[in-house]
Amino acid sequence: MDRQVQSSGGSVVLSTAQRAALARLTELAVPGADVVAFVERVLTGDRPDWLPRIERALAVDGDLDALLADADAAWLIRLVAQGHYADPAVWASVGWRADAGGSWSEVETPLAVTPWAALEDRYDAVVIGSGAGGGAAAQVLAESGRSVLVVELGSYPATSDLARDHLRNPRSIAGLPAYTDPDPVGRPRVAVVDGVTSYPLPPDGEWGNNAFTVGGGTRVYGAQAWRFVPHDFRMATTYGIPEGSGLADWPISYAELAPYYALAEQRFGVSGGGVDPWHEPRELPMPPLPRTGPADRLAAAADRLGWGTLDVPLLINSVDYQGRAGCVRCGQCVGFACPVEAKSGTHNTALPAALATGRCTLVTGTTAERLVVSGSGRVAGVALVDTQLRRRVIECAEVVVAAGASETPRLLLNSAHAGEPDGLGNNQDQVGRYLQAHVYAGAVGLFDDEVADLIGPGVSIATCDFRHGNAGIVGGGMLANEFVPTPAATYDYLTGARLIPRAGAAGLAAMRRESRRMLRVVGPIQEVTSAESRVRVDPRVVDRYGNPVVSISGSIHPEDVRAHAFLSAKAQEWLAEAGAVRTALGSVGTTARASTGQHQAGTCRMGDDAARSVVDPYGRVWGHDNVWIADASVHVTNGGVNPVLTVLAGSLRIAEHLVSA
């Protein structure tokens, strides 16, 4: 099909024939919707690389069944539906509102960001990354009296930019760039899935994205604040080592990390209550948020099943805490910035405290290209580049790397030098191995009555009965009710589970009828990773700065598939006991891909043997006495729960050891 390109601004404008084809497809898929302008905005500002695929989709002729049978047309139907349901003018038609909990005024946490030209030539310590690990470490280092430079690749978007858009946020699967993406087109990666190599961009699922912004993932996460439990640190001892896995024990115990868990809960603020049967009872700094209607229903069902439950621990203020407001119960939490800063992130806790010392400097839009090694083999500085392609080397005495489990190993591998030609800290070929995240188990249920009350954050009740002790299963996981889903996410959940038609008048009517009748119960499983699930760098593919990019490959272990099936069946049982009249199990999908994403971990694992790990039990890179890693890449295993509290606690422990050594 011919297309027209608007000369002013390079905007993509579909031809008359293409517009007609799109209008026809839309009328068949979502009768009455008007999305031509939405699709053109996507092509112009978000994904110009999608134009060939959209052209192929619009060339498909036939009825709705024919469109759904074609991969490109079915993909476009899904995009059109998501654009429709993300429109605020449509929300009322499916009974959705963002402010079911009340109204509020947005607030911002001001942070002093230093211009590139104002940076010093030397700092005592450089911290790479400002998320959970980097932010927590920066506070400890600055309060110790050190001069500290925090290097953040992303920017610091306004709350208003991060608090509303249902499709351009890091938890949407629409494939549109989020405000927290590092660079929509200048940072490709290499992904191997089912033996096929592709070159995804940050909005694509295969890229394995986490948020790149001041605060990292903590700016937009769901904030579940679970502790790992004693068994999580002794998985190999508890279960043995499954064939083909890299399962191992941590070199530290739960008891060694427990004081830092307590410190993290107090310092960052955790609300919740109840007893996890796998570790000792404890009192959190804040009471739980009041339970929602869905949680009450699930609590009664769990009682009938004989399961224990607890209020989900959250890094969200249930009351005013440390100068920040309590939660206003909005329906836009996971994937969004908190409009009142009730959600604890390093951007509103650790970084302000570090900056307040007068010894911390924060720079944004800046990439650490490599660690600079002196002639003696000691790391003497960090080579930086900013978005204007300005380069400089910052000298330092100490480096803390907390760039995440994909970018941290990339930095080490790209820091190869004469003494370590395969990458800094990689003489034993351990950097990048044992990549893991969380395969999510769960189920979707539809009820006869409206059960969703849209009171945020949504996640409210969990059972931890199945974290361990499951016959024939390695590990297990936690199950909880889901965050309040957006209408676009609800469409994905219901159509993905085949509980409503994907398109047509019947699909539109089903969305209006069923959106408030849906509940999801989901949870992460404890993964059994392998040495072949890994991050490498590919010298043939470079980013906009000319540096080799991340290459991700691997697979999901068969034990993970079994654990997923077990925990999904428990989720389905819970929903059915709660009154769901129709249920559907979640799917693992292809196993011939590495597990990555929001909870990525394990690529620079901690150990007590330099031949089988990257860092020592205090996070120091073997062979380098002034380089530490303080993010989830040091995790040996990743628990059957969200890992952020373990990242915070681990970073506090590593930083405390660093300053006291």
C-alpha positions in Angstrom: 0.0 0.0 0.0 1.2 3.5 -0.8 1.6 5.8 2.2 2.0 9.5 2.6 4.5 11.2 4.8 3.7 14.6 6.1 6.5 16.9 5.3 6.2 19.1 8.4 7.9 17.3 11.3 8.1 14.0 9.4 4.8 12.7 10.8 3.5 9.5 9.3 0.1 10.0 7.7 -1.7 6.9 6.3 -2.9 7.1 2.8 -6.6 7.4 2.0 -6.8 3.7 1.2 -4.9 2.7 4.4 -7.2 4.9 6.5 -10.2 3.2 5.0 -8.6 -0.2 5.7 -7.9 0.8 9.3 -11.4 2.1 9.8 -12.8 -1.1 8.5 -10.5 -3.2 10.7 -11.4 -1.1 13.7 -15.1 -1.4 13.0 -14.9 -5.1 12.9 -12.6 -5.3 16.0 -14.0 -2.6 18.3 -17.3 -1.3 16.7 -17.7 2.4 17.2 -14.0 3.1 18.1 -12.1 5.9 16.4 -8.4 5.1 16.5 -6.9 6.3 13.2 -5.3 9.3 15.0 -4.0 7.0 17.8 -2.3 4.7 15.3 -0.8 7.6 13.4 0.6 9.0 16.7 2.1 5.6 17.5 3.8 5.5 14.1 5.0 9.1 14.4 6.1 9.4 18.0 6.4 5.9 19.4 7.2 3.1 16.9 8.0 4.2 13.4 9.6 0.8 13.0 6.1 -0.7 13.1 5.0 0.8 9.8 5.8 -2.3 7.6 3.9 -4.5 10.0 0.9 -2.2 10.0 1.0 -2.0 6.2 0.9 -5.8 6.0 -2.0 -6.0 8.5 -4.0 -3.4 6.5 -3.5 -5.4 3.3 -5.3 -8.4 4.8 -8.8 -8.7 3.3 -11.8 -10.7 4.6 -14.0 -10.9 7.6 -13.1 -10.7 11.3 -12.2 -14.4 11.4 -9.8 -13.9 8.5 -8.2 -10.9 10.3 -7.8 -12.8 13.5 -6.2 -15.7 11.6 -3.4 -13.5 10.2 -0.6 -12.8 12.7 -0.1 -9.2 11.7 -3.8 -8.3 11.5 -4.4 -10.0 14.9 -1.6 -8.0 16.4 -3.0 -4.7 15.0 -6.4 -5.6 16.3 -4.9 -6.0 19.8 -3.1 -2.6 19.5 -6.3 -0.9 18.3 -8.2 -2.4 21.3 -5.6 -1.3 23.7 -5.6 2.2 22.3 -9.4 2.2 22.6 -9.5 1.0 26.2 -6.6 3.4 27.2 -8.7 6.4 26.2 -10.1 8.1 29.4 -13.3 8.8 27.5 -13.9 5.0 27.3 -13.2 4.1 31.0 -16.7 4.7 32.2 -18.1 2.3 29.6 -16.3 -0.6 31.4 -17.0 0.7 34.9 -13.4 1.9 35.5 -12.1 5.0 37.3 -8.6 5.9 38.5 -9.7 7.7 41.6 -12.1 5.2 43.3 -10.2 5.9 46.5 -10.8 9.7 46.5 -9.1 12.8 45.2 -5.7 14.4 45.8 -3.2 16.9 44.6 0.0 15.6 42.9 3.3 16.3 44.7 6.9 16.1 43.5 10.0 15.3 45.4 12.6 17.9 44.3 16.1 16.6 43.7 19.2 18.6 42.8 20.6 17.2 39.5 24.0 18.5 38.6 24.8 19.6 35.1 27.4 17.6 33.2 29.8 20.6 33.0 29.7 21.1 36.8 30.9 17.6 37.7 34.2 17.4 39.6 37.1 15.4 38.1 37.3 13.1 41.1 35.1 11.7 43.8 35.8 9.3 46.6 33.1 6.9 45.3 31.1 6.6 42.1 27.8 4.8 42.3 26.4 3.5 39.0 22.6 3.4 39.1 20.1 5.1 41.4 17.6 2.4 41.9 17.1 0.2 45.0 20.7 -0.9 45.2 22.5 2.2 44.1 20.3 4.6 46.0 20.6 2.7 49.3 24.3 2.5 48.9 24.7 6.2 48.0 23.1 7.3 51.3 25.4 5.1 53.4 28.5 6.3 51.5 27.6 10.0 51.7 26.7 9.8 55.4 30.1 8.1 56.0 31.8 11.3 54.9 32.7 10.3 51.4 32.2 12.5 48.3 29.8 10.5 46.1 28.8 10.7 42.5 25.6 8.9 41.5 25.4 8.2 37.8 21.9 7.7 36.4 21.4 6.7 32.8 17.8 7.8 32.7 16.2 11.2 33.5 13.9 12.4 36.3 10.5 12.7 34.7 7.7 14.7 36.5 5.1 12.7 38.5 2.5 13.9 36.0 4.4 12.2 33.2 4.5 8.9 35.0 1.2 8.8 36.8 -1.4 8.6 34.0 -0.5 7.0 30.7 -1.9 3.4 30.6 0.2 2.3 27.5 3.4 4.2 27.9 4.6 2.8 31.2 7.0 0.0 32.0 4.3 -2.5 33.0 2.2 -2.2 29.8 2.7 -4.9 27.2 1.5 -2.7 24.4 5.1 -2.2 23.1 5.0 1.6 23.3 8.0 3.4 24.8 7.7 4.3 28.4 8.9 7.5 29.9 11.3 5.3 31.9 12.8 3.6 28.8 16.5 4.5 28.3 16.3 5.3 24.6 13.5 4.1 22.3 15.8 3.4 19.3 19.4 3.9 20.4 19.8 0.9 22.7 18.9 -2.3 21.0 19.7 -5.7 22.5 20.2 -9.2 21.1 17.7 -11.8 22.2 17.7 -15.5 21.3 14.3 -17.1 21.7 13.4 -20.6 20.3 16.7 -20.5 18.6 15.8 -17.3 16.6 17.9 -14.2 17.1 16.1 -10.8 17.2 17.1 -7.3 18.0 14.5 -5.9 20.3 14.2 -2.3 21.5 13.5 -1.3 25.1 9.6 -1.4 24.7 9.7 -5.0 23.4 9.3 -7.9 25.8 12.4 -9.7 24.7 14.5 -6.7 25.7 14.0 -7.5 29.4 13.3 -4.0 30.5 13.3 -2.4 33.9 12.8 1.3 34.6 15.7 3.5 33.8 15.1 6.7 35.7 16.1 8.3 39.0 14.9 5.8 41.5 15.1 3.0 39.0 12.3 0.5 39.3 11.4 1.8 42.7 9.8 4.9 41.0 7.1 2.9 39.3 7.1 -0.6 41.0 4.2 -2.3 42.8 6.3 -2.0 46.0 5.7 -5.5 47.5 8.2 -5.8 50.3 8.8 -9.4 51.1 11.8 -10.9 52.9 13.4 -14.0 51.6 13.2 -16.8 54.1 15.9 -19.1 55.5 15.2 -21.9 53.0 15.7 -19.4 50.2 19.4 -19.1 51.1 19.9 -22.8 51.3 18.1 -24.1 48.2 20.7 -26.6 47.1 21.0 -28.0 50.6 17.3 -28.2 50.9 16.4 -29.7 47.6 19.6 -31.0 46.0 20.7 -29.8 42.6 18.4 -30.7 39.7 20.0 -32.0 36.6 21.0 -29.2 34.3 20.5 -26.4 36.9 23.0 -24.1 38.6 21.1 -24.2 41.9 23.4 -23.2 44.8 23.4 -22.0 48.3 24.1 -18.4 49.2 27.4 -17.8 51.0 25.4 -15.9 53.7 22.4 -16.9 55.8 19.1 -15.4 56.5 20.3 -14.6 60.0 23.2 -12.5 58.5 20.8 -10.4 56.4 17.9 -10.2 59.0 19.3 -7.0 60.7 19.5 -5.3 57.3 15.9 -6.4 56.4 14.8 -4.7 59.6 16.8 -1.6 58.8 15.4 -1.4 55.3 11.8 -1.8 56.6 12.4 1.1 59.0 14.4 3.4 56.7 12.2 3.1 53.6 8.9 2.4 55.4 7.0 -0.9 55.1 3.3 -1.4 55.9 1.6 -4.8 56.4 0.8 -7.4 58.9 0.3 -11.1 59.5 2.7 -14.1 59.8 4.7 -15.7 57.0 5.0 -19.3 58.2 8.5 -19.6 56.9 10.2 -17.1 59.2 9.8 -15.5 62.6 6.9 -13.0 63.3 7.9 -9.4 63.1 6.2 -6.0 63.6 6.4 -3.6 60.6 6.7 0.1 61.0 3.2 0.8 59.7 -0.1 -1.1 59.9 -1.5 -2.7 56.7 -3.7 -0.8 54.4 -7.4 -1.7 55.0 -8.3 -4.8 53.1 -10.3 -4.4 49.9 -13.6 -6.2 49.0 -11.8 -8.8 46.8 -9.3 -9.4 49.7 -12.2 -10.1 52.1 -13.7 -12.6 49.7 -10.3 -14.3 49.2 -9.7 -14.4 52.9 -12.9 -16.2 53.6 -12.1 -18.7 50.8 -8.6 -19.3 52.2 -10.1 -20.0 55.6 -12.4 -22.6 54.1 -9.5 -24.2 52.3 -7.4 -24.2 55.5 -4.8 -21.9 54.1 -3.1 -19.1 56.0 -3.1 -15.6 54.7 -1.5 -12.2 55.6 -1.7 -8.6 54.5 0.8 -8.0 51.7 3.9 -6.1 53.0 4.3 -2.9 50.9 6.8 -0.1 50.6 3.7 2.1 50.6 2.7 4.4 53.5 -0.5 3.3 55.0 -0.3 6.4 57.2 1.9 9.5 57.0 5.4 8.4 57.5 8.7 10.3 57.5 7.2 13.4 56.0 5.4 11.6 53.2 1.6 11.2 52.9 -0.3 8.0 53.3 -1.7 6.1 50.3 -4.8 7.7 48.6 -5.9 4.3 47.3 -5.8 5.3 43.6 -6.1 2.6 40.8 -2.9 3.5 39.0 -0.1 2.1 41.1 2.0 -0.6 39.6 3.8 0.8 36.5 3.0 4.4 37.6 4.6 7.0 39.8 2.7 7.6 43.0 0.8 10.9 42.7 1.3 11.8 46.4 4.7 10.0 47.0 3.2 7.5 49.4 5.1 4.8 47.5 8.7 4.6 48.8 11.4 4.8 46.2 15.0 5.7 46.5 14.1 9.0 44.7 12.1 10.1 47.8 14.1 8.5 50.6 17.7 7.5 50.1 18.7 10.0 47.4 17.3 13.1 49.2 19.1 12.0 52.4 22.3 11.5 50.5 22.0 14.9 48.7 21.2 16.6 52.0 24.7 15.7 53.3 26.2 18.1 50.8 28.6 15.3 49.8 26.5 13.6 47.1 26.2 14.7 43.4 23.5 13.3 41.1 24.0 13.3 37.3 21.3 12.1 34.9 21.3 11.2 31.2 24.7 9.7 31.6 26.0 6.2 30.8 28.9 4.4 32.4 30.7 3.0 29.3 33.5 1.1 31.2 35.5 1.0 34.4 38.9 2.4 33.8 41.8 0.2 34.9 45.3 1.6 35.7 48.5 0.0 34.7 48.6 -1.9 37.9 45.2 -3.5 37.3 43.4 -1.3 39.8 40.1 0.4 38.9 40.9 4.1 38.9 37.9 5.7 37.4 34.7 5.4 35.3 34.4 6.5 31.7 31.1 8.4 31.1 29.2 9.6 28.1 26.1 11.8 28.1 23.2 12.2 25.7 25.1 14.9 23.8 28.0 12.5 23.2 30.3 14.3 25.6 32.8 12.0 27.2 35.0 12.2 30.3 36.7 9.9 32.9 35.8 10.5 36.5 38.6 9.4 38.9 37.6 7.7 42.1 38.8 5.5 44.9 35.8 3.2 45.0 33.1 2.1 42.6 29.7 0.6 43.5 27.9 -0.9 40.5 24.1 -1.2 40.7 22.9 -1.0 37.1 20.7 -4.0 37.2 21.2 -7.7 36.3 21.5 -7.0 32.6 23.5 -3.7 32.5 25.8 -4.6 35.4 27.4 -7.6 33.7 27.4 -5.6 30.4 29.5 -2.9 32.1 32.0 -5.5 33.5 32.3 -7.3 30.1 32.8 -4.0 28.3 35.5 -3.1 30.8 37.9 -5.7 29.4 41.6 -4.8 29.5 45.0 -6.4 29.0 44.9 -8.1 32.4 41.3 -9.4 32.0 40.7 -9.7 28.2 37.3 -11.4 28.7 35.9 -8.7 31.0 36.6 -7.2 34.4 36.1 -9.9 37.1 35.5 -12.5 34.4 38.7 -14.6 34.3 36.6 -17.6 35.4 33.8 -17.0 32.8 31.2 -16.3 35.5 30.1 -12.8 34.6 26.6 -12.9 33.1 25.7 -16.5 34.0 22.8 -17.7 36.0 20.4 -15.1 34.8 17.0 -15.5 36.4 13.9 -13.4 37.3 10.5 -14.7 38.0 8.2 -16.9 36.0 4.8 -15.8 37.2 2.1 -18.4 38.1 -1.5 -17.6 38.5 -5.1 -17.8 37.3 -7.9 -15.5 36.2 -11.5 -15.9 37.5 -14.8 -14.5 36.4 -17.6 -14.1 38.9 -21.4 -13.7 38.6 -21.4 -10.5 40.5 -19.1 -7.4 40.3 -16.2 -8.1 42.7 -13.6 -5.5 41.7 -13.9 -2.4 43.8 -11.0 -0.5 42.1 -9.6 0.5 45.5 -5.8 0.7 45.1 -3.2 -0.4 45.1 -5.3 -3.6 44.7 -2.9 -6.2 46.0 -4.0 -6.7 49.6 -3.9 -10.4 50.6 -1.5 -13.3 50.1 -0.8 -16.8 51.1 2.7 -17.9 51.7 1.8 -21.5 52.5 3.4 -22.7 49.3 6.7 -21.0 49.4 8.3 -24.3 50.4 7.4 -27.8 51.5 5.5 -28.8 48.3 5.9 -32.5 47.6 7.9 -33.1 44.4 8.4 -29.3 43.7 11.7 -27.4 44.1 10.8 -24.3 46.1 7.4 -22.7 45.3 6.1 -19.2 45.7 3.7 -16.7 47.1 0.2 -16.0 45.8 -1.6 -12.7 46.1 -4.5 -10.9 44.5 -3.5 -8.5 41.7 -3.0 -4.8 41.5 -6.0 -2.8 40.1 -5.7 -3.4 36.4 -6.2 -0.7 33.8 -8.9 -1.3 31.2 -6.3 -2.1 28.6 -4.7 -4.6 30.9 -8.1 -6.1 31.7 -8.6 -6.6 28.0 -5.3 -8.4 27.8 -6.0 -10.6 30.8 -9.5 -11.6 29.7 -8.7 -12.2 26.0 -5.4 -13.9 26.8 -7.2 -16.3 29.1 -9.9 -16.8 26.4 -12.6 -15.8 28.8 -14.0 -13.2 26.3 -13.8 -12.8 22.5 -10.7 -11.0 21.3 -12.8 -8.7 19.0 -16.1 -7.8 17.5 -19.4 -6.7 19.0 -19.4 -9.7 21.3 -15.9 -8.8 22.6 -16.9 -5.2 23.2 -20.1 -6.3 25.1 -18.1 -8.8 27.1 -15.6 -6.2 28.2 -18.4 -4.0 29.4 -20.0 -6.8 31.2 -17.0 -8.7 32.7 -14.4 -6.0 33.5 -15.7 -5.6 37.1 -16.3 -9.3 37.5 -12.7 -10.3 37.1 -10.1 -11.2 39.8 -6.6 -12.4 39.3 -4.4 -14.3 41.7 -0.7 -14.4 40.8 2.7 -14.9 42.2 6.4 -15.5 41.4 8.0 -18.9 41.6 11.4 -19.7 43.0 13.4 -20.3 39.8 16.0 -22.9 39.2 18.4 -21.2 36.8 21.3 -22.7 34.8 24.7 -21.5 33.7 23.5 -21.2 30.1 20.9 -18.6 31.0 23.0 -15.6 30.7 23.9 -12.1 29.6 26.8 -11.6 27.1 27.8 -8.6 25.0 27.6 -8.7 21.2 30.5 -6.7 19.6 28.6 -6.8 16.3 25.7 -4.8 17.7 26.4 -1.5 19.4 24.3 1.3 21.0 24.2 4.9 20.0 27.5 5.4 21.7 29.3 2.6 19.9 29.4 0.2 22.9 28.5 -3.5 22.5 25.0 -4.3 23.7 23.5 -6.9 25.9 22.8 -10.3 24.4 20.3 -12.5 26.3 20.0 -16.2 25.8 18.9 -19.3 27.8 15.9 -21.2 28.8 13.4 -21.9 31.6 14.3 -25.0 33.6 11.8 -27.9 33.6 11.5 -27.6 37.4 10.3 -24.1 36.9 7.6 -25.3 34.5 6.5 -27.8 37.1 6.5 -25.2 39.9 4.5 -22.9 37.7 1.8 -25.5 37.1 1.6 -26.4 40.7 1.2 -22.8 41.9 -1.2 -21.9 39.1 -3.4 -24.8 40.1 -3.5 -23.4 43.7 -4.4 -20.0 42.4 -7.3 -21.5 40.4 -8.4 -23.4 43.4 -8.4 -20.3 45.5 -10.5 -18.3 42.9 -13.0 -21.2 42.5 -13.5 -21.4 46.3 -14.0 -17.6 46.3 -16.9 -18.1 43.9 -15.4 -17.7 40.4 -17.7 -19.4 37.9 -15.1 -19.5 35.1 -11.4 -19.7 35.6 -8.3 -20.0 33.4 -4.7 -20.9 34.2 -1.7 -18.7 33.3 0.8 -20.1 30.8 4.6 -20.2 30.8 4.7 -19.8 27.0 7.9 -20.9 25.3 10.6 -22.3 27.6 13.4 -21.7 25.1 14.0 -18.2 26.4 15.8 -16.7 29.4 13.7 -15.4 32.3 14.2 -11.7 32.7 12.2 -8.5 33.2 11.3 -6.5 36.3 12.8 -9.0 38.8 16.0 -9.9 36.9 18.8 -11.2 39.0 21.7 -13.5 39.3 24.3 -12.5 36.7 27.1 -11.6 39.1 26.3 -14.1 41.8 27.8 -13.9 45.2 29.9 -16.8 46.5 32.8 -17.9 48.7 34.8 -19.4 45.8 36.2 -17.1 43.1 36.1 -19.9 40.6 32.3 -20.2 40.8 31.1 -16.6 41.5 31.7 -13.0 40.6 31.7 -11.3 44.0 32.6 -12.3 47.5 30.1 -12.5 50.4 30.2 -8.7 50.8 29.7 -7.9 47.1 33.3 -7.1 46.2 34.4 -8.3 42.8 37.0 -11.0 43.0 40.4 -9.6 42.2 39.3 -5.9 42.7 39.5 -4.6 46.2 37.7 -1.3 45.3 34.8 -2.5 43.2 31.5 -3.7 44.7 28.2 -4.8 43.2 25.0 -3.9 45.1 22.0 -4.9 43.0 20.1 -8.1 42.4 22.7 -9.5 40.1 24.5 -10.8 43.2 21.5 -12.9 44.2 22.3 -16.6 44.1 18.6 -17.5 44.1 15.8 -15.0 43.8 13.1 -16.2 46.2 9.5 -17.0 45.5 8.6 -13.4 46.2 9.3 -9.9 44.9 13.0 -9.2 45.5 13.3 -5.5 46.1 13.5 -5.6 49.9 16.3 -8.1 49.6 18.1 -5.7 47.2 17.7 -2.9 49.7 18.8 -5.0 52.6 21.8 -6.4 50.6 22.9 -3.0 49.5 22.8 -1.7 53.1 24.9 -4.6 54.2 27.4 -4.3 51.4 27.7 -0.5 51.9 28.1 -0.7 55.6 30.9 -3.3 55.2 32.5 -1.0 52.6 32.6 2.1 54.9 33.7 0.1 57.9 36.5 -1.9 56.2 
